Amino acid sequence: MFSGIDEVDWASMEHAYGPADDVPELLRGLASADPAEREAALDGMYGAVHHQGDVYACTLACIPFLFELVVDPGVQDRGGVVELLTSIGGFDLDEDDQAEIDEDEIEGAANYAMAAAAVTAGAGVFFELIADEDPGVRLAAPLALATLHRHPVRVLALLRERLPVEPDEEVRLALVEAAGRVALRHRPLAERVGKWLGLLASRADSPGLRLAALAQLARCSPDGLPGDVVPVVSGLLRQMRSAPEESGDRGEHALPGGIAAREDDEPEPGPDTTPDAEPVDPEPVAPAETGRGEHVATPTLVGQVRSLSAQENAGRGAPWAADLLRTLHVGLDDRVGDRTALLADQLRSPDRRQRIDAVRMSGGLIRAWRGPYEELVALVGDQLSDPEPRLAEAASHVLEELFGLAAPAADALAARLAADPGSWVKTWASGPPGLCSPVKALARLGDARAVPALAAALELPQVAHDVGFAVGHLGATARPLAGALRRRLAEVELDEGAYDRASPLLTGLTALRAGEAAPEVLRMLRGAPEYRGEWLRTAALRALGSFGPAAREAVPELRALVRHPGTASATEAAEALWAVSGDADTVLPVLIEGLQSDQAHDRRAAAVALGALGPRAAVVAPRLRGLLAHEELWLRVDAAIALWEVSGRTRETVAALLTAWEQNRHVRVRVAECLARMGPVPEGSAAAHVLRSELVSVRRHNAMDGGYGSHDIHEDEKLLALCRQALRGTGKGSTS
């Protein structure tokens, strides 16, 4: 094995962490008899040689040796090597990708193309591996074939042939998943695959296999799903809970999954009857767990992931059921009603693990799609009282992200807090303490029952870093906390840690507009240390500005700070001075100079501050109008809003805002805020069309594939409320 490996000039190549001269050792480690060494070698391959999916010259040089490993029956854990090859060769560049490649990316794109060509050229070996004695290899081979082989019709035929004789249930599910992958990558075959999956979904002998077929139908041929998909899936889940899987009678004339042959079943054509289709919509291939055999615990990333997965799945009769349900939900896509009903059924399951999965999937659904979620949220809230800590914690985290949508679970959240006051604040080995999820969720609802927890947090030696934000959501309800916030701020030492200790307190006082705390805030402003002093001064200025005339004793200090126009601190001080004193004559020249800064961020701050002056800043309208063509989109938006605020003219502002709306979905809340204040939006106008289109969209405006922010749901719900407000016309002007 590894003939010629020492003749490769590995030292001349690099991987993610430097010279690739350690790659031969990693390759030999994959063939080791020591399971810990194999695990460490696989981790090294993913961590350095194929780092985050990248393909280097050394990655290409590894491919022949990886193929040697997968065909040698004496090598253990070959399924992991099959998955590695699938990941290396499974990246396709479509025409759009190729058009966007710049000069710096040419080499990387060439490596991807060469890797795909090299692995695809050797993909024929996976045909033999699909019947390998090692179930881990059989588990990985179907997806490798579906992803890499150039003859999808042959692959599909093999998958169907193998299914009736495959003894391992998890491998059978992989065969079905691979068929779905074939349909996604080769769309002309989707109808054929869909018919077969539909047959499996209705007549397979195993509820797990039927569920797998439904999940793949949802992905590649959703029109083939049964109209009563929710009760069907619910019934399958009940069957899977009540009885162990049993293999059906799979004689040589049986169809996959023990389905009896019928005359009207479509025969599988030979490999030459249908031309190969070009791959369409390929999916990235990530390392997956084989779940086969015994694995020793290792300190590697792969080992830790495997260990966590083993803990999560311990005691599960069908650990793959959650993956099937996730696949089904992804395939159901915008069918929010069906997905909500299915999750509601899952949340009522006697199986705690199924409820944990359902809680997490509920968060994913609500995060991406709009809909009526009252019942679903109430059911998530019910999990807070469950004695299983993982279930209650999962529910808490989901409710924390829902803000106002968590209202149906408010009583459950309050009961959770009352039952365990010792958990109100969480401490960590390093870093400041933080509020627990139920406290944050209740505070984000504006529920006064969160106030005792915040009061307790303010009495701890180190204040929770997120107390101020919670106070902000509670608003006037948290007014009794002003005294404690003020007292703790007075205790903050003005050393290098001043900003970290003072920031949550200043945030809370700002939200409460607690003008009585002006002396304590002024102490922060005057004594800010050099380390993070600029941040501390900014937080103090925002607090003083929120106090308005109640902070009049700060006027001399603010006047001194505005004497350095053109700086960010001068703009911040001018904004605060206007809020406190209304001295436009002093503030206006400072903000005009800030509008000319070289930094777009500083110009944005000046534009926002000028807008607050309203008609008193009408003289800057031409300057603001000039910024409507600036290359920085956010600056254009801020300038357009300020232009309306100082001039009262809407035509130019609305045109600029609607253009930005289409260019960047993340500006929509800011745009809608302005339109709502202008309102009413005239019927039939471009603005009305845009707002109504947003309101009928089921997809959240900020939903992302593969990532999300903790405030995404809140921001989207805010956008919807603003759109309705703008159309109702509760603002102060007109967009005509």
N, C-alpha and C positions, 0 to 999 in steps of 0.2 A: 504494500500500500504506500501511497505518496511517492511513487517513483518520480524523480526529477524535482522534488520540492526544494532541495538544497541548491538547485541550479538557478532558481528564480532569484533575481536581485531584489530581495525584499527591502534591504536597507535603503535603496534608492526611492522607495515609495513611502507614502505617508498615510496615516489614518487620522481619526478625530483627535488623537492625543500625541501625535508626533510620528517618528520613524516607525515603519511597519515591520521591523526586524523581529518582533515578537509574534508575528502571525503564524509561522510554522509551529511554534509551541502551542498556540491556541488550537490549531488544526489537529495536532497530535493529541491534545487534551480531549477533543471530542471523541476520540477512539479509545480513551483510557478505560481500564477495568474499574477504576475508582469512581463511583457516582459523584462524589464531591468535586473531583477534578473535571469530570464532564460538565457538571453544572457551571463551574467557574469558567470553563472555556466557552460555553454557549453565551454566558453573560458577557464575556470579553468580546465575542463576535458582534453581538448586538450593541455593546457599549462603545466599541472603537471602530471595528471594521465595517459595520453597517449602522453607524451611529444615527439614530433618529431617521432611519430609512435612506441615508446618504449612500452613494456608491462611489468608491474611490478606485484608483488603479489597483490597489491591493485587494479590494473586494472582487474585482474582475479576475485577478490571478487566483483567487481561492476557489472559483466555481468548479474547475475540473476535480479538485481534491474533495470538495463537498459531495460531488456525484459519486466519487469512489466510496465515500463513507456510507451513502444511503443504499448502495447495492450490496454492501458486505454484510451478510447475516450475522457475522460474529460481533458486529458493533452494536452496543446497546443504546437505547434512547435515540434511535435513528429518526423517530417521528419529529423530534425537535430540529434535526438537520433538514428534513423535508420542508418544514415550515420556514426555516431560514432561507432556503433556496427559493421558496415561493415568494417570500418578501423581497429578496434581491431581484428576482426576475419579473415581478408582477407589476412594475410601474410602467404605464403607457403615457406617452405624450400625444395629446390630440392636436388637431390643427391650430386651435386657439392657443394652446401652450407654446407651440413652436413659434407662433407669430410674436409672442411676448418675450421670447428669450433675448437678453441683451448679451453684449460681448463677454461680460464677466461670467455668464452662466453657460456659455457654449460648451466648455469642457465637461461640466457636470451633466448637461443634457446628453452629451455624447456618451458619457459613462452609463447613464440610465439605458440608453438605446442599445449599447453593446451588451449590457447585463441581460436585458430582455431577450436579445437575440441568442446569447450563449445559453441561457437557461432554457429557453423555448426549444432550442436545437436538441437539447438532451432530455426533453420532457417525456419522451417515449418510455423511459425507465419506470415512470410512475404507473404505467399500465400493469407492469408486473407486480409493483408494490401494493396494488389495491387488494391483492389476495395474500399478502405477506403473513407469516405466522405471528408477527408482533402486532397486537391490536393498536398500539400507538402509531405505528407506521400506516396501518390501514385507515386510521382516523385522519391522518394528515394528507394522505395521497389523493382523495377525491377533490379537495379544494385546489391542490396543486395542479391536477389535470384540468379542472375547470378554468383555472386562471391562466395557465401557461401553454396548454397544447393547442397546436394550430388547426386541429380537426375536431371542432365541437360536436359534430354529428356522431363521430366515433366515440367521443367521450360520453355523450349522452346515452348511447347504446350500452356502453360498458356499465354505467351507473345503474341502468335499469336491469341489466343482467345480474349484477352483483347483489342487488338488494334482497332478492328472495333467499339467497344462500348465506348471507352475512349473519353470523350468530350474535354479534355484539350490538346492543340497542344503540349505544352512543355512536358507533360507526355508521349504523343505518341512518341515523339522523344527519350525519355528515354527508352521506351520499345524496340525501334529499337537498341539503343546503347547496351542495355542489351543482345540482341540477338548476337550482334557482340562480346561481352565479352564471351558469352557461346562458340562461335566458336573458340575464341583464347585460351580459357582454356581447351577445349575438342576438339582437332583437328579432331577426327573421325566425328564430327558433322559439320565440316566447309563446306563441300560440300552442305549439306542439307540447312544450314543457307544461304549459298551463293545463292542458287536457289531462296529462298524466298526473299532475299534482292534484287536480280535482278528483280524479279517480281514487288516489290514495286518501285524500281528505274524507271521502265518503265511505270507503270500504276497507281501509287497512285494519289489520287485526289488533294493532297496538294504539292506545290513545295518544301515546307520545309521538308516534309516527304520524298520526292524523293531525296532531297539533303542528308538527314540523311542516307538513304539507300545506296547511292553512297559512302558516307564517310565510313560507316562500311564495305562495299564491299572492298574498298581500303585497309582497315586494315586486314581483315580476308580472303578475297578471291579475290585478285587483278586481277586474270585472268578473272574474271567475269565482269570487268568494260567494258563499251562500248568503241569501238575504237575512237569514237568522244567525249570523256568525257569532253574535254574543252568547245566546243560549247554547249554541253548539260548543263553543270553547269552554263555557262554564261547565257543561256536562263532562267534557274531556278532563278538565281539572279535577272534578269530583271523582271520576274513575281512577285517575292517577293517584289520588289520595287514598282511595279505599282499598285498592288491591295492587299487588306487585305486578310488574310487567311480565307477560308470558309470551313466549315465542309461539307463533301459529304454525299450522301445518304447511310446510313449504316444500311440497313435492316439485318435481321438475317441470310440471305444467302450471305452477302457481304464478300469479303476478306478484310484484313486490308487496311485502307486508302481508302475505297470505291471502291476497285477493284472487278469487277464482277467475280463470280465463273466460272471456266472452267473445263472441264472434265479432262484435262491433268495436273491440279494442283495436286501436290503430297500430299496425305493425311498425317496428322501428326500421327505417330504411338503412341500406348499407352505406358505408362511408363515402361512396362515390356518387350517390344519387342526388345530393344537394351540395352546391358549391359552398365553400366556407364564407361566412359573413365577416365583415370587418368588426373588430371589437368596438363596443359602444359603452360609454359610461363605466369605465373600469373603477374598481374600488381599491383603496390602499389595503395592502395585506399586512397585518400586524402579527407579532408573535402571539400564538395562542397556546394555552395549556393543553397537553394531551390527556392529562388526568389518568395516565396508565402507570401501573407499577408503583413500587415503593421508591420514594425520593428522600435522600437525607437532607437535613436542614443545612443550608449554607448561607454565609453572610453576603452573597451576591444579590444583585437586584432581581435576577430571575428567581433565585431561591426564595427571596422575601415575598415576591408576588405569588409564587407557588404556595408558600406557607400560609399567606393570608387567605388565598382562595380555598385551601384545604380547611382552614378554620371556619370560613363562611359556609362551606358545603358539608361540614361534618354532620352526619346523621341524616342527610337528605337522601330520600329514595331516588329522586330524579333531579340531580343538581343542575341539569341542563334545561329544566323547564323554564327557569327565569330568562335564560337567553332566548328561548323560543318565543316567549311572551313579548320580550323587548323587540324582537324582529317583527312580530305581528303588529305591534303598536306602530313601529316605524313605517311598516307597509300601509297601515290604515290611514296614516298621514293626517289629512284634514277632516276625517270622519270623527269629529270630536264627540258627537253623541254616542257612537258605538264604543269609542275608547273609554269614555266616562262610565258608561254602563258596565263595561268589562272590568274596569278598575274597581268600581263599587262592589262588584261581586267578589273580586279578589280580596278586598278589604274586609269582607264579611267571612272570609275563610277561617276555619278552625286551625289552619296551619299557620303558625306564627311567621315562618320563613317566607311563606307566600305573601303574607301581609307586609313584611319588610320590603320585599320586592315591589309590591303594589304601591307602598308609600313613596318609594324612590321614583317609580315610573309616574306617579301622579304629579310629583314635582316637575318632571320633565315635560309632561303634557301641558300643565298650566303655564310653564315657562315659555313655551313655544306657540301656544294656540289660545285664542280668546274663546270664551264660552261660559255657560252657566255652571258654576262649580260648587254651588252651595252644599249639595248633598255630599259630594266627594270630599270637600273640606271638612265637613262635620265628621265624616267617617275617619279621616286622617286624625282629627282631634280625639276621636275615641281611643286611638292607640296610645295616647299619652298616659292612660291609667294602666296599661299593661305592665305586668311585673318584669317582662323581658326588657332589659335596659337598651338593647340595640334597636328594638322596635320603637320605644318611646323616644330615643334620641333621634332616630331617623325622622319621626313625625315632627319633632321640635324643629329640626333644621328646615324641613319643608315649609312649615308654618311661618318661620322667621322671614322667609323670602316673599311671603304673600302680601304683607302689609294689610291694606284694607280688605282684601279678599279673604283674610283669615277670620273675619267676624263670626262665621258659624261655629268656630272652635274657641271663641273667647272664654266661655265658661270652663271649658276643659283646660285651657291654658292657666286660668286663674286657680283652678283646683290643683293643678300640677305644682304651682308655686306654693300654695298653702300647705301642700303635703310635704314639701321638702325645702324649707327655707335655707338649709345649709348649702343648697346648690345654686343659690341666686348668682353668685359670682364664682367664676372659675379662675384658678391660679395655675401658672405654668412654671416649668423649671427655669425658664428665662423669659424676659419680657414682662410687660405689665399685665395685671389681671384683666379679665373681660366679663361682661354680663353673659349669663347663660341664654340659650336660644329662647326658652319660654318667656323670659323677662323682655328680651328684645321684641319678640313677636307681639306681646301684649302692649308694650309701649308704642309700637308702630301702629297699633289700632287706636291709640289715644285713650286707652283704658286706664282709669285711675287706679285699678288694682295693681298696676306695676309700680306705683309710687313708693310703697314701703320697701321694695327691693332696691330701688335707686337710693333711697335714704340710707339703707344699710350699706350700700356700696360706697357712699360718701363718708362713712365712718371708718372704713378700713385704713390701715397705715398707708397703702398705696391705692389711689383711686383707679377704678376700672377705666380703661382707655376710651370706652365707648359710651360712658355715662352721658356726656354732653349731647350726643346724637339722639339718645333715647329721650332726654329732656325735650329736645327740639320737636320730636314727634308728638309728645304729650301736650305741648303748648301750655296754655293757661292752667291746665290740670296739675302741672308740676310746679306751679308758683310757690307752694310751701317749701320747695327745695332751695329757693334763692338764698336764704340765710346760710345754709350749709355750704353752698357753692362759694359764697362770698368769704366765709370763714376759712375754708380750705385754701382759697386763692391767697389770702393774706398770709398763710403759713408757708407758701412756696418760697424756697430759697432761690436767690437769683444767681445760680451757678450754671454749670454746663448742662445740667439736667432740667433746667427751669422750663423749657418749652414742653418737654414730654409730660411734666407734672401739671403744668398750667393749661395746656391745650384743651383737655376735656372740660375743665372748669369754665374757661372762657367761652367755649362753644355753648355750654348750657346757659350761661348768663346772657349771651347774645340772643339765644332763642327766646328767653324770658323777657328781654328788653329791661333788665333789672338795673335801672339807672342808679339805684342806691349803692351799687357796687363800683361806681366811677372811681372813688379813691383807690381801691384795690387794683383796678385795671390800670389806672395811671401809674401806679408803682411798677407794674410790668413794663409799661411803655418806656418809662424813664430809666429803668435799671436793667434792660435786656442785655444779657451777656453777649460776648462776641460769637460764641458757638450757637448757631441757630437763632441768633438774635433777630435777624430779619423776619424769620417765621413768627417769632413771638410778638414782634411789633405789629405785624400784619393782623394777627389774631386779636391783639389789643385794640387796634384801630377799628376793626369790624365791630367789636363789642361796643366801643364808644359811639360809633355811628348808629348802631341799633338803639342806643339809649336816647338819641335825639336831644332835645333841649335839657333833659335831665342831667346831661353830662357837660353842662356849660362851664364847669370849672376846668375842663380840659382845653378850652379855647386857646389860651396862651400857648400851650404845648403844641397844639395843632397848627397854629399860625407859624410857629418856629419851624415846623417840619415842612411846610409848603414853600419855604424860602429856597428850596433846592429843586426848582422845576426841571422837568425832563427825566426824573427818576421815578421808579415804581413806588417808592415810599412817599414821594410828594403827591402822586396821584391818589394813593390810598388815604393820605392825610387830608387831601382836598375833599375827597368824597365824604370823609367823616366830618370835616369842618362844615360842609354844606348841610349835612343832616342835623348837626348840633346847633349851628348859628344862623343858617340861611344866608351867609355872606357871599353872594354871587360875585361881587366885584373882586374879592380876593381869590376865589376859587377858579373862576373862568379862565384867566390867563394861564394858570398852572395846568389845567386840563387841556387847553389848546396846545400847549407845548408837548404834553404827553401824547397827543394825537399825532405828533410828528416823530415819535420815537422810531429807532431802527428795528425795534423788537415788536413783532406782531402782537405778542401777548400784552405788552404795555399799551399798545394802541387800542387794543380791545378794551382794556380796563378804563382807559380815558373815554372811549366812546360810550361805554355803559354809564360812567359817571356823568357825562354831559347829558345823556338822556334823562337822568334823574333831575337835572335842572329845569327840564321842560322849556317853555317859551323864553325863559331867562337866558337860554343859550342859543337863541335863534340865529345869532351871528355866525355860528359854525356850520350852518346848513350846507353851504357850498363845499366846505372841506369834507363833510360826511358824504355828500353826494359823490365826491371824487373817489371815495373809498369803495363805492359800489362795484367798481371794476377791478378791485384788488385781487391778486391771485390766491390769497388766503381766504377760504370759504367762510370760516367762523368770523373773521373780521368783517367780511361783507355783510353777514347777518347782523352782527352787533351794530354796524354803522347804519344799516337800513332801519333798524328799530329805533336807534337814536334819532335818525333823521325825522321819523314820524313824530317822535316825542317832542322834538324842539320846534318842528314846523307845522305839525298837524296835517300835512299833506300825505295822502295814502298811496297815490298811484305808483310812484317810484318804489316806495317801500314794499308794497304788495308784490309787484313784479319781481323784485330782487328776492323776496322771501320764498315765493313759489318756485323760482329757479333753483334756489338752494335746497328746497324740500325734495325736489326730484334728484338732485345731485348727491345728497348725503342724507340717509334716513335718520342719522343720529342728531340732526338739527331740528327735527320735526317738533319736539316738545317746545323748544325755544320759539320757533315760528308760530306754533299754535297759541302760545301764551300771548304773543303780540296780536294775532288776529282776534283772539277772544276779547282783549282789551279794546280793540277797535270796534268790534261788532256794532250792529248786526251785519253779517256777511250777506250781500244781496243774492237773492235766488237767481240761479242761472249764471252767476259769475264764475270765473276760473277758480277763485278761492273756494266757492261753495262746492264745485265739482271735486276739488282735491280733498276737501274735508269729508264729503259724503263717501268718496271712494275709500278713504281710510276707515271710516266707520263700518263699512260692509266687508272689509277684509277680515278673514278668520285668522290669518297669521299675524303674530305680534310684529310690530314694525322693527324691533331690535333683536329678533330671534336669530341666533347664529348656529350654524352646524359645527359641533365640536367644541363649543365654549359658551359661557354665559357670565353675566355679572350679577352680583347679589341684589341690585336694585332694578333689574330689567323689567320685572313684572310691574313694580311700582311706577316706573317711568312710562310704560305702555298704558297702564290704566289712567295715568295722569293725562297722557295724550288724548285718549278717548274722551275723557271728561272735558278737556279744553275744546276739542272739536265740537262737541255738543253745545258747549257754552257759546262758542263763536257763531254757530248757526242759530241759536236761540236769540242772540243779540242782547246780552246783559252787560256789554261793554259801555264805553263812553263816547264812541265816535262812529264813523262809517267808513266802509272800504270802497265806497263808490267813487 
